Amino acid sequence: MLNDEFKQRYTTIPFAIYKARDVDGAQEVIAHYHREIELIAIIEGSAEFYINSKCYFAKKGDILIIPPYALHKKEL
């Protein structure tokens, strides 16, 4: 979602879709924010996220809801 490079962009509500696979093997993403709500569903594995400087550990079955303009990143 960095730099608004969405695969599918919203037209009426602030919601965009971006699918990522292999969260555990994902490359580092710098802390960023955007005007859209972000939902992250952990389908398998686990990951550590920082949202507004607070650490969250997410595992299979968890859903993270990141509000608009919240600074966030996935920790490697």
N, C-alpha and C positions, 0 to 999 in steps of 0.2 A: 504494500500500500504506500510505500515511500514514494514521494514525488508524484502522487496521484496516478500511478501506473496501475490502474485497476483493470481487471479482466472484464468486469461488468460494473457499470457505474449507475448509481441511483438517478431517478428522474424527479421524484416528488418528495421523498423523505430522505434524511441524512443516513443512508445505509448503503454500504457497498459490499460486494462479495469478492473474496480472494481466497483461493484454496491453496494450502501448503501441505506437503507431505513430508514425512521423515523429520519431524520437529527435532528429534534428538541429534540428527546429523546436519541440521540447518546451519548455514553460515551466520556469522555474527551480524546482528542488525544494530545500528546505532540507536540510541534513545531518540524517539520521535513522537510526534503527535499529529492529529488531523481532526478535521471537523466532524467526521463520521463516528458513530458508535461502532465499536469493534467487539465482536463475539468470537471467542476462541474456544472450540470444542476439542478436548483431548480424546482422541479415539483409541490410541494405544500409546504406551510408554509414559513418560513424565517429562516435565520441564519446569524450570524456575523462571518466573517473570518478575520484573520490577515495574510497578505502576505508581506514579507519583512518589518515587523513592521508597516505597514499601515493597518488601519481598513477598511473593506468593509462590508456593509450590503446588503445581497442578499435576494430577495423575489421571490415568484412564477413567473416563466417565465424568470428569469435571468440566465445567464451562466457566470461562472468565468473561465478564462483561466490563469492557473498558469504555468509560464515558468520553464524549467529545472533548478534545483538547487536553486529555490526561497524558502526561509524558510517560512513555512505556517502552520496554524492550525485553527481549528474551535473553536470559543469561546462558552462556555456554557452559 
